[in-house]
Amino acid sequence: MQQNERGEPVTIVDIARQAGVSIKTVSRVINREEGVGAQTRARVQELVEQLGYRPNVSARSLSSRRSYLIGVIFMQVGAYHYVGEVQVGAMRACRRAGYHLVIEQVKPPETVGGVQAFADVLRDARFDGVVLTPPTCDDPEVLIAIEAAGLPYVRMAPHKEFERSPYVFTDDRRAAWEQTLRLWDMGHRRIAFIDGPDTHGSAIRRREGYISALRERGIEPRPEWIAKGEFLSLSGFDAAEALLRLPERPTAIFAANDEMAVGVLAAAAKHGLSVPRDLSVVGFDDTPAAESAWPRLTTIHQPTAEMAEAAVEMLIEGFGDERFRGRVVVRQLDYRLVSRDSAAPPPV
């Protein structure tokens, strides 16, 4: 941060003086409030960046009703890469806007006092708003608790009640459809799928995309081709074990996330199968495991960090902005197919 002529850190007063506006105007720009013209807003923002001004969160909290705390809520911390990506993206958006990020975990609804404990956290934490990740974003009790607390919230990749809140998503269904057709175009006709937990909307949409692609090619997926997984590596291994024991085993396995796909690679090695010569394996998410596995996984890149960043931006933009009242703001981010070494035409 630069210093003013008195050798002190730049303050909001210095910004106002150089911009030729009132302190209140600068405050409105920093807090993303209405009532400032586009030219004035741009001039103030330019000075803020040029002088390296960083708002004092404690002082801002004392002078307003806000805490400048954004909560990101998880139900379970199992997929550590996903959690890390969400935190990185959310932190980027918070840092730009002068907010602090707080991570909270909700116990599953079936546990004793899970949602009530979460309601207590909401009461005590003084969040300005929260971002909900799957499957928390679809849990009715969690949503009721947040709405009862009067907190604004944005959901990441919800599966239902889309009209209930702003949300950000990628098209999991179409991505899985493209992944399945990519295997089909290589020549595969026995394509199996390892599903994720039914509590995750993304797992449901990925399964729907897989089924839709095969039906478009005139094939009704056999029930035994769809194995149950839990988005964890061991569940992918167990599911692949069952699939590889079928009398007519698949020539390709599409796992609904990369962790399970890594489990499939281990099962293939146990059965003496070479990937991709004897069996093609593809995943979803494009985690570091996809790049470090051998062979490297063909997968789908999901912009998890960017989704979290967009969710926090949407949340902060909506604070005190009447344009966000009574309407659902939606932002869609693009996925991309990533071709590596684990998929090839089937053996003759």
C-alpha positions in Angstrom: 0.0 0.0 0.0 1.3 3.5 -0.9 1.5 6.3 1.7 0.0 9.8 1.6 1.9 13.0 2.0 1.9 12.5 5.8 3.7 9.2 5.4 0.7 7.3 6.6 -1.2 4.5 4.8 -3.7 5.8 2.2 -7.2 6.3 3.6 -10.6 6.8 2.2 -10.1 10.6 2.8 -7.1 10.6 0.4 -9.1 8.8 -2.3 -12.0 11.2 -2.0 -9.6 14.2 -2.2 -7.8 13.0 -5.3 -11.0 12.0 -7.0 -12.7 15.3 -6.2 -15.7 13.6 -4.6 -17.2 13.2 -1.1 -16.1 10.5 1.3 -19.6 9.1 1.1 -19.2 8.6 -2.6 -16.0 6.7 -2.2 -17.6 4.6 0.5 -20.5 3.8 -1.9 -18.1 2.7 -4.6 -16.0 0.5 -2.2 -19.1 -1.1 -0.8 -20.7 -1.6 -4.3 -23.7 0.5 -3.4 -26.0 2.3 -5.8 -26.2 6.1 -6.3 -22.8 6.7 -8.1 -22.5 7.6 -11.7 -20.5 5.3 -14.0 -17.7 7.8 -14.7 -17.3 8.7 -11.1 -17.3 5.0 -10.1 -14.6 4.2 -12.6 -12.4 7.1 -11.5 -12.7 6.1 -7.8 -12.0 2.5 -8.6 -8.9 3.4 -10.7 -7.5 5.5 -7.8 -8.2 2.6 -5.3 -6.2 0.2 -7.5 -3.5 2.8 -8.3 -2.9 3.8 -4.7 -3.2 0.2 -3.4 -6.0 1.2 -0.9 -7.2 -1.7 1.3 -10.3 -1.1 3.4 -10.0 -1.7 7.2 -12.6 -4.4 7.7 -12.9 -3.8 11.4 -13.5 -0.1 10.9 -16.0 -0.7 8.1 -17.9 -3.2 10.3 -18.1 -0.6 13.1 -19.5 2.0 10.7 -22.1 -0.2 9.0 -24.3 -3.1 9.7 -22.1 -5.5 7.8 -19.5 -7.9 9.2 -17.7 -8.2 5.8 -17.7 -12.0 6.3 -18.7 -14.4 3.6 -19.5 -18.0 4.6 -18.9 -21.0 2.3 -20.9 -24.0 3.5 -20.0 -27.7 2.9 -21.9 -30.7 4.1 -19.0 -33.1 4.1 -15.3 -32.6 3.5 -14.4 -35.8 1.5 -13.3 -34.6 -1.9 -10.4 -32.4 -0.7 -9.5 -31.2 -4.2 -13.0 -29.9 -4.7 -13.1 -28.2 -1.3 -9.7 -26.6 -2.0 -10.7 -25.3 -5.4 -13.9 -23.8 -4.0 -11.9 -22.0 -1.3 -9.4 -20.6 -3.8 -12.1 -19.2 -6.0 -14.1 -17.8 -3.2 -11.1 -16.2 -1.6 -10.1 -14.4 -4.8 -13.5 -12.8 -5.0 -13.5 -11.9 -1.3 -10.1 -10.4 -1.4 -11.0 -8.1 -4.4 -14.0 -6.8 -2.6 -12.4 -6.4 0.9 -14.3 -9.3 2.5 -13.1 -12.2 4.6 -13.9 -15.8 3.9 -15.1 -18.3 6.5 -15.6 -22.0 5.9 -18.3 -23.9 7.8 -19.5 -27.5 7.7 -23.0 -28.7 8.1 -23.6 -32.2 9.6 -25.8 -34.5 7.4 -29.5 -34.1 8.1 -29.8 -37.6 9.6 -27.3 -36.7 12.4 -28.7 -35.5 15.7 -28.9 -31.7 15.9 -27.1 -31.2 12.6 -29.3 -28.5 11.1 -30.0 -26.8 14.5 -26.2 -26.6 15.1 -25.9 -24.9 11.7 -28.7 -22.5 12.6 -26.8 -21.6 15.8 -23.6 -20.9 13.7 -25.6 -18.6 11.4 -26.9 -16.7 14.4 -23.4 -16.3 16.0 -21.2 -15.8 12.9 -22.8 -12.6 11.6 -22.2 -13.5 8.0 -23.2 -10.9 5.4 -24.2 -13.8 3.1 -23.3 -17.4 2.3 -22.4 -19.7 -0.6 -23.8 -23.2 -0.6 -22.0 -26.1 -2.3 -23.5 -29.5 -3.3 -25.3 -31.3 -1.7 -25.9 -28.6 0.9 -27.4 -26.3 -1.8 -30.4 -28.7 -2.2 -31.0 -29.5 1.5 -34.4 -28.1 2.4 -33.7 -27.8 6.1 -30.5 -25.9 5.4 -32.3 -23.5 3.0 -35.0 -22.9 5.6 -32.4 -22.1 8.3 -30.7 -19.6 6.1 -33.9 -17.9 5.0 -35.1 -17.8 8.6 -31.9 -16.0 9.5 -32.6 -13.4 6.7 -29.3 -14.1 4.9 -28.8 -13.7 1.2 -27.3 -16.8 -0.4 -26.0 -18.1 -3.7 -25.9 -21.8 -4.6 -23.3 -23.7 -6.6 -24.8 -26.3 -9.0 -28.2 -26.9 -7.4 -30.4 -29.6 -8.8 -33.9 -28.4 -7.9 -35.9 -25.3 -6.9 -33.9 -23.2 -9.3 -36.3 -20.3 -8.7 -35.4 -20.1 -5.0 -32.1 -18.2 -5.2 -29.3 -17.0 -7.5 -27.0 -19.8 -8.6 -24.0 -20.7 -10.7 -23.6 -23.9 -12.7 -22.0 -25.8 -15.5 -23.9 -28.1 -17.8 -23.0 -31.5 -16.2 -25.6 -33.3 -18.3 -24.3 -32.2 -21.6 -20.7 -32.7 -20.6 -21.4 -36.3 -19.7 -23.3 -36.7 -23.0 -20.3 -35.5 -24.9 -17.9 -37.7 -22.9 -20.1 -40.8 -23.7 -20.3 -39.9 -27.4 -16.6 -39.5 -27.5 -16.2 -43.1 -26.4 -18.9 -44.1 -28.9 -17.1 -42.4 -31.8 -13.9 -44.3 -30.8 -15.9 -47.5 -31.5 -17.0 -48.5 -28.0 -20.4 -50.1 -27.7 -20.2 -51.6 -24.2 -19.8 -48.5 -22.2 -20.3 -48.8 -18.5 -20.9 -45.9 -16.0 -20.0 -45.5 -12.3 -22.5 -43.3 -10.7 -22.1 -40.9 -7.8 -24.3 -40.5 -4.7 -28.0 -39.6 -5.3 -27.7 -36.7 -2.8 -25.5 -34.9 -5.4 -27.4 -33.3 -8.2 -24.3 -33.3 -10.4 -24.2 -37.1 -10.1 -27.8 -37.4 -11.3 -27.2 -35.0 -14.2 -24.0 -36.9 -15.3 -25.9 -40.2 -15.3 -28.7 -38.6 -17.3 -26.2 -37.4 -19.9 -24.6 -40.9 -20.2 -28.0 -42.6 -20.6 -29.2 -39.9 -23.1 -26.1 -40.3 -25.3 -26.5 -44.1 -25.6 -30.2 -43.8 -26.3 -29.5 -41.4 -29.1 -27.3 -44.1 -30.6 -30.1 -46.6 -30.3 -28.8 -48.5 -27.3 -30.7 -48.9 -24.0 -28.1 -49.1 -21.2 -28.3 -52.4 -19.4 -28.9 -52.1 -15.6 -25.7 -54.0 -14.9 -23.7 -51.4 -16.9 -24.5 -48.7 -14.2 -22.6 -49.3 -11.0 -23.0 -47.4 -7.8 -20.2 -45.2 -6.4 -19.7 -42.6 -3.8 -17.3 -40.1 -5.5 -14.4 -41.8 -3.6 -11.5 -43.8 -5.1 -12.3 -47.0 -3.2 -15.9 -47.0 -4.3 -14.7 -46.6 -7.9 -12.4 -49.7 -7.4 -15.3 -51.8 -5.9 -17.7 -50.7 -8.7 -15.1 -51.5 -11.4 -14.5 -55.0 -9.8 -18.2 -55.7 -10.3 -18.2 -54.4 -13.9 -15.1 -56.4 -14.9 -16.6 -59.6 -13.6 -19.6 -59.4 -16.0 -19.8 -62.2 -18.5 -19.5 -59.6 -21.3 -17.3 -57.0 -19.6 -17.3 -53.4 -20.8 -14.7 -52.1 -23.2 -14.9 -48.6 -21.6 -15.8 -47.3 -18.1 -17.0 -43.7 -17.6 -16.6 -42.8 -13.9 -18.7 -39.8 -12.7 -15.6 -38.2 -11.1 -11.8 -38.5 -11.3 -11.4 -40.1 -7.9 -13.5 -43.0 -8.9 -11.7 -43.2 -12.2 -8.4 -43.7 -10.4 -10.1 -46.6 -8.5 -11.0 -48.1 -11.9 -7.4 -47.9 -13.0 -6.4 -49.8 -9.9 -9.0 -52.5 -10.5 -7.9 -52.8 -14.2 -4.3 -53.4 -13.0 -5.5 -56.0 -10.5 -7.3 -57.9 -13.4 -4.2 -57.7 -15.6 -5.9 -55.3 -18.1 -3.9 -52.7 -19.9 -5.4 -49.2 -20.1 -6.3 -48.2 -22.8 -5.4 -51.2 -24.9 -7.8 -53.6 -23.1 -10.0 -51.1 -21.3 -10.7 -47.3 -21.8 -11.3 -45.3 -18.6 -12.5 -41.7 -18.5 -13.4 -39.4 -15.6 -15.0 -36.0 -14.8 -13.6 -32.9 -13.0 -10.0 -32.7 -14.1 -8.4 -32.9 -10.7 -4.6 -33.2 -10.1 -5.1 -36.9 -9.8 -6.2 -37.0 -13.4 -2.9 -35.5 -14.5 -0.7 -37.6 -12.1 -2.4 -41.0 -12.6 -0.9 -43.5 -15.1 -2.1 -43.5 -17.7 -3.1 -39.9 -17.4 -6.9 -39.6 -17.4 -9.0 -38.4 -20.2 -11.6 -36.3 -18.4 -13.8 -33.2 -18.4 -12.5 -30.0 -16.9 -15.0 -28.5 -14.5 -14.2 -24.8 -13.5 -14.8 -25.3 -9.8 -12.7 -22.4 -8.6 -14.2 -20.1 -11.2 -17.7 -21.2 -10.1 -17.0 -20.4 -6.5 -15.5 -17.0 -7.5 -18.6 -16.2 -9.5 -20.9 -17.2 -6.7 -19.2 -14.9 -4.2 -19.2 -12.1 -6.8 -22.9 -12.6 -7.4 -23.5 -12.5 -3.6 -21.6 -9.3 -3.0 -23.1 -7.6 -6.1 -26.5 -8.3 -4.7 -25.9 -6.6 -1.3 -28.2 -3.6 -1.1 -28.8 -3.6 -4.8 -32.5 -3.3 -5.6 -31.9 -4.8 -9.1 -31.4 -8.2 -7.4 -34.6 -8.1 -5.4 -37.3 -10.5 -6.5 -35.4 -12.1 -9.4 -33.1 -15.1 -9.7 -29.6 -14.3 -11.2 -28.0 -17.2 -13.0 -24.5 -17.6 -14.3 -23.3 -20.5 -16.4 -19.6 -21.4 -16.9 -18.2 -23.6 -19.6 -16.6 -27.0 -19.2 -14.2 -28.5 -21.7 -13.2 -32.0 -22.8 -9.6 -33.0 -21.9 -8.0 -35.8 -24.0 -5.1 -37.6 -22.4 -3.9 -41.3 -22.5 -6.6 -43.5 -20.8 -9.0 -43.8 -23.8 -8.5 -45.4 -27.2 -10.5 -47.5 -29.7 -11.6 -50.9 -28.2 -9.6 -54.0 -28.8 -10.6 -56.0 -32.0 
